[in-house]
Amino acid sequence: MRLRPGEPEAAGWRVTTLAAVVDRLVAASPGVSGRPRVIAIDGRGGAGKTTLVHRLRGVAPGSAVVHTDDVAWNHACFDWGALLAEHVLEPLHRGAAVSYRPGAWAAHDRPGSITVPAGRDFVWVEGTGVLREELARWFDASIYLQGDLDDQDRLLLARDGDAPGQREQVASWLREELPFLLRERPWARATLIAGGPSPIACDPDTEVAVAEPVVPR
């Protein structure tokens, strides 16, 4: 598996059910009451974070999803932690609903807002860079998606396109992504590592490949 410099490869991959993953995340966050469990899903672009979240929602009724790309939209690649904490994570920890319209949305006439109704059992917060020290206290459990860089780049291009302007945008993103991930080391913070894409065969409807996080010595 080809990984970014400094990222250790997970070992001991095994296949488990999506329901078992949810059970693992619940077991890692006992005592949560009066508010949703807030779960971080991190990984590089093209790792399959959004796909995994929607699959987990299927076995965890009462879920909602927050995409950090919506918080970061026309703001910054990674400098959005304080906005997420103040306007999304803090209300969730109070058991309150979320209704947040970022300033960049108003400035660029993007309609709508980031909303999470009160009373959800799970809120999945997905995005590259969400599993960082600055936000660690707000998350009850987390998943980091690890996968081969070539596979992830191929999926990223298939999703976003290969036009010259898009290639430059991706290159600009990667110039910030690598030092950020090396500093924050989300693979060591995660409750569980998941394959993104999967390194071993599994049923894409009901199963996922998982491994334990690699903890630095």
C-alpha positions in Angstrom: 0.0 0.0 0.0 1.4 3.4 -1.0 0.9 6.0 1.7 2.0 9.5 2.4 5.4 9.9 4.0 5.1 9.5 7.7 1.9 7.6 7.8 2.4 4.0 9.1 0.5 1.2 7.4 -2.2 -0.4 9.5 -1.9 -4.2 9.9 -4.2 -7.0 10.8 -7.0 -6.0 8.5 -10.2 -8.0 9.1 -13.7 -7.9 7.7 -16.6 -6.9 10.0 -20.1 -5.8 9.6 -21.2 -2.1 9.6 -23.4 -2.9 12.6 -20.4 -4.2 14.5 -18.5 -0.9 13.7 -21.4 1.1 15.2 -21.3 -1.1 18.3 -17.6 -0.5 18.6 -18.0 3.2 18.4 -20.8 3.1 21.0 -18.6 1.0 23.3 -15.8 3.5 23.0 -18.1 6.3 24.2 -20.1 5.0 27.2 -22.2 7.4 29.3 -23.3 9.7 26.5 -26.9 10.9 27.3 -29.0 13.9 26.6 -27.2 14.5 23.3 -26.1 12.7 20.2 -22.9 10.7 20.0 -20.6 12.8 17.8 -18.3 10.7 15.6 -15.5 12.0 13.5 -14.7 10.4 10.1 -11.4 11.5 8.6 -9.2 10.4 5.7 -7.8 11.8 2.5 -9.8 13.0 -0.5 -11.0 10.0 -2.4 -10.9 7.6 0.6 -14.6 7.2 0.7 -15.6 9.1 3.8 -19.0 10.3 2.5 -19.8 6.8 1.2 -18.9 5.2 4.5 -21.0 7.7 6.5 -24.0 7.0 4.4 -23.6 3.3 4.8 -23.3 3.7 8.6 -26.4 5.8 8.7 -28.2 2.8 7.2 -27.5 0.7 10.3 -27.7 3.6 12.8 -31.2 5.1 12.7 -31.5 8.6 14.1 -28.3 9.8 12.5 -27.4 13.1 10.9 -24.3 14.1 8.9 -22.2 17.2 8.9 -19.7 17.7 6.0 -16.7 19.8 6.9 -16.5 20.8 3.3 -19.6 22.9 3.9 -17.9 24.7 6.8 -14.7 25.2 4.8 -16.6 26.3 1.6 -14.9 29.5 0.2 -13.2 29.9 3.6 -10.0 27.7 3.9 -8.7 24.2 3.3 -8.0 23.5 7.0 -8.4 26.7 9.1 -12.0 26.1 10.0 -11.7 24.2 13.3 -12.9 27.1 15.5 -16.0 27.7 13.3 -16.9 24.0 13.5 -16.5 23.9 17.3 -18.5 27.1 18.0 -21.3 26.7 15.6 -21.8 22.9 15.3 -20.0 20.9 17.9 -20.8 23.0 21.0 -24.6 23.1 20.3 -24.5 19.3 19.7 -22.9 18.8 23.1 -25.7 20.9 24.7 -28.3 18.7 23.0 -29.4 21.6 20.9 -30.3 21.8 17.2 -27.8 23.2 14.8 -28.6 25.9 12.3 -25.5 27.5 11.0 -25.1 29.7 7.9 -21.3 30.3 7.4 -20.3 33.8 6.5 -18.9 32.7 3.2 -22.3 31.3 2.2 -23.9 34.7 2.7 -21.0 36.5 1.0 -21.3 34.2 -2.1 -25.1 33.9 -2.1 -25.1 30.2 -1.3 -28.6 29.4 -0.1 -29.5 27.3 3.0 -27.6 26.5 6.1 -25.9 23.6 7.9 -28.6 22.0 10.0 -28.9 19.2 12.4 -32.3 18.6 14.2 -32.3 18.0 17.9 -32.9 14.5 19.2 -30.5 12.6 16.9 -28.7 9.5 18.3 -25.6 10.0 16.1 -24.0 12.9 14.3 -21.3 11.9 11.9 -18.9 14.7 11.2 -16.9 13.8 8.1 -14.0 15.5 6.3 -10.3 15.6 5.8 -8.7 17.2 8.8 -11.6 16.8 11.3 -9.6 14.4 13.5 -7.2 17.0 15.0 -6.0 18.0 18.4 -7.9 21.2 18.4 -11.3 19.3 18.1 -10.5 16.1 20.0 -12.5 16.9 23.1 -15.7 17.3 21.0 -15.7 13.8 19.5 -16.9 10.6 21.3 -15.2 8.2 18.9 -13.7 8.3 15.4 -12.7 6.5 12.3 -9.7 7.1 10.0 -9.9 5.8 6.4 -6.6 4.5 5.2 -6.0 3.4 1.6 -3.6 3.3 -1.3 -2.7 6.8 -2.6 -3.0 5.7 -6.3 -6.5 4.3 -5.6 -7.6 7.4 -3.8 -6.2 9.7 -6.5 -8.0 7.8 -9.1 -11.3 8.0 -7.2 -10.7 11.7 -6.5 -10.3 12.5 -10.2 -13.3 10.4 -11.1 -15.3 12.4 -8.6 -14.0 15.9 -9.3 -12.9 15.7 -12.9 -9.5 16.1 -14.6 -9.8 19.6 -16.2 -6.7 21.8 -15.9 -8.3 24.1 -13.4 -9.4 21.2 -11.3 -6.0 19.6 -11.4 -4.5 22.9 -10.1 -7.1 23.1 -7.3 -6.3 19.5 -6.3 -2.5 20.3 -6.3 -3.1 23.4 -4.2 -5.1 21.2 -1.7 -2.4 18.6 -1.5 0.3 21.2 -0.7 -1.7 22.0 2.5 -2.9 18.5 3.2 0.4 16.7 3.6 2.0 18.9 6.3 -1.4 19.2 8.1 -1.9 15.4 8.3 1.8 14.8 9.3 1.3 17.3 12.1 -2.0 16.0 13.4 -1.5 12.3 12.7 -5.2 11.4 12.6 -4.4 7.7 12.0 -3.0 7.6 15.6 -6.0 9.4 17.1 -8.7 7.3 15.7 -10.8 4.7 17.5 -10.7 2.5 14.5 -9.0 2.4 11.1 -11.2 1.5 8.1 -10.1 0.6 4.5 -10.6 3.4 2.0 -10.8 1.8 -0.5 -10.8 -1.6 1.2 -7.5 -3.6 1.1 -9.3 -6.9 1.4 -12.5 -8.2 -0.2 -15.8 -7.5 1.6 -19.4 -7.0 0.9 -19.8 -3.3 0.1 -23.4 -3.3 1.3 -23.0 -4.8 4.8 -19.3 -5.1 5.6 -16.1 -3.0 5.9 -12.4 -3.8 6.4 -11.0 -2.5 9.7 -7.8 -2.5 11.6 -6.6 -1.1 14.9 -4.9 2.4 15.0 -1.1 2.5 14.9 -0.1 4.3 18.1 3.4 5.9 18.0 5.9 4.6 20.5 
